[in-house]
Amino acid sequence: MQPLGVHHVSINVRDAAEGLEFYTGVLGLSARTDRPDFPFGGAWLDIGGQQVHLIEGEVPDSCGQHFAIQVADLDVAVAELRERGIDVRDPSGVGSARQTFLFDPSGNMVELHEPASAS
């Protein structure tokens, strides 16, 4: 096997419309229109060259599982989210990069990740 990259990450959300609004309206992902007509609610979203798939269903307990969204400026992202009333942890260093965490309306943890600068 020769993996080429991550195509998509799937996460469960309690309410697909609420999840779609959060991930597009708050976090800036783009809704796709090519999702098949599955017998359950959901949405497919674009983020960079990858996708996030929302699946309406029971959300597992949070045990640290998350996915990370890369951002260019973590401080700007945190300030924008806090202005919208989103609870975002204070950024911290991880190796030579920086990260912070927040939760979507269903309780899924999302990391915002700012890579180390290429100075």
C-alpha positions as CSV (number, residue, x, y, z in Angstrom):
1,M,0.0,0.0,0.0
2,Q,1.2,3.5,-0.8
3,P,-1.0,6.1,1.1
4,L,-1.2,9.4,-0.7
5,G,-2.8,11.5,2.0
6,V,-6.0,12.0,4.0
7,H,-9.1,12.2,1.7
8,H,-11.6,12.9,4.5
9,V,-12.4,12.7,8.1
10,S,-15.9,11.7,9.3
11,I,-17.4,13.0,12.5
12,N,-20.8,12.4,14.0
13,V,-23.0,15.4,14.9
14,R,-26.3,15.4,16.7
15,D,-27.9,17.7,14.1
16,A,-26.6,17.9,10.6
17,A,-28.0,21.4,9.9
18,E,-26.5,22.8,13.1
19,G,-23.1,21.1,12.3
20,L,-23.2,22.5,8.7
21,E,-23.8,26.0,10.0
22,F,-21.0,25.8,12.5
23,Y,-18.4,24.3,10.2
24,T,-19.3,26.6,7.3
25,G,-20.5,29.8,9.0
26,V,-18.0,29.8,12.0
27,L,-15.0,27.8,10.9
28,G,-15.1,28.7,7.2
29,L,-15.3,25.3,5.5
30,S,-17.2,25.1,2.2
31,A,-20.3,22.9,1.7
32,R,-20.0,20.3,-1.2
33,T,-23.0,19.5,-3.4
34,D,-22.0,16.0,-4.4
35,R,-23.0,14.1,-1.3
36,P,-25.1,11.0,-2.2
37,D,-28.7,10.7,-0.9
38,F,-27.9,8.6,2.1
39,P,-30.7,7.5,4.4
40,F,-29.3,9.6,7.2
41,G,-28.6,13.3,7.6
42,G,-25.2,14.8,6.9
43,A,-23.0,17.0,4.9
44,W,-19.7,16.9,3.0
45,L,-17.4,19.8,3.4
46,D,-14.2,21.0,1.7
47,I,-11.2,22.2,3.7
48,G,-8.1,22.8,1.7
49,G,-7.5,19.7,-0.4
50,Q,-9.3,17.5,2.1
51,Q,-12.9,16.9,3.2
52,V,-14.8,16.7,6.5
53,H,-17.9,14.5,6.4
54,L,-20.6,15.2,8.9
55,I,-22.8,12.2,9.8
56,E,-26.0,12.8,11.8
57,G,-26.1,10.3,14.6
58,E,-25.0,9.6,18.2
59,V,-21.9,11.4,19.1
60,P,-19.3,9.3,21.0
61,D,-18.0,10.5,24.4
62,S,-15.0,12.8,24.1
63,C,-11.8,10.8,25.0
64,G,-9.4,13.2,23.3
65,Q,-10.2,12.3,19.7
66,H,-10.1,15.3,17.4
67,F,-9.0,16.5,14.1
68,A,-6.8,19.6,13.4
69,I,-7.4,22.5,11.1
70,Q,-4.3,24.3,10.0
71,V,-4.5,28.1,10.3
72,A,-2.1,30.8,9.2
73,D,-2.4,33.0,12.3
74,L,-3.7,31.3,15.5
75,D,-4.1,34.5,17.4
76,V,-6.3,36.1,14.7
77,A,-8.4,32.9,14.5
78,V,-8.8,32.7,18.3
79,A,-9.8,36.4,18.4
80,E,-12.4,36.0,15.6
81,L,-13.9,33.0,17.3
82,R,-14.1,34.6,20.7
83,E,-15.8,37.7,19.1
84,R,-18.5,35.2,17.9
85,G,-18.9,33.9,21.4
86,I,-17.1,30.6,20.8
87,D,-15.2,29.2,23.8
88,V,-11.6,28.7,22.7
89,R,-8.8,27.6,24.9
90,D,-5.7,29.9,25.1
91,P,-3.1,28.9,22.5
92,S,-0.1,26.9,23.7
93,G,3.1,25.6,22.2
94,V,3.5,22.1,20.9
95,G,7.0,21.5,19.7
96,S,7.8,24.5,17.5
97,A,4.2,24.9,16.5
98,R,1.2,26.3,18.4
99,Q,-2.3,24.9,19.0
100,T,-5.6,25.5,20.7
101,F,-8.9,23.6,21.0
102,L,-12.6,24.2,20.9
103,F,-15.7,22.1,20.7
104,D,-18.4,22.1,18.0
105,P,-22.1,22.3,19.0
106,S,-22.2,18.4,19.3
107,G,-19.2,18.3,21.6
108,N,-16.6,17.2,19.1
109,M,-13.1,18.6,19.9
110,V,-11.5,20.5,17.1
111,E,-7.8,21.6,17.2
112,L,-6.6,24.8,15.5
113,H,-3.0,24.3,14.5
114,E,-0.4,27.0,13.5
115,P,2.7,25.4,12.1
116,A,6.1,26.7,13.0
117,S,7.2,29.6,10.9
118,A,9.7,28.8,8.2
119,S,12.1,31.5,9.2
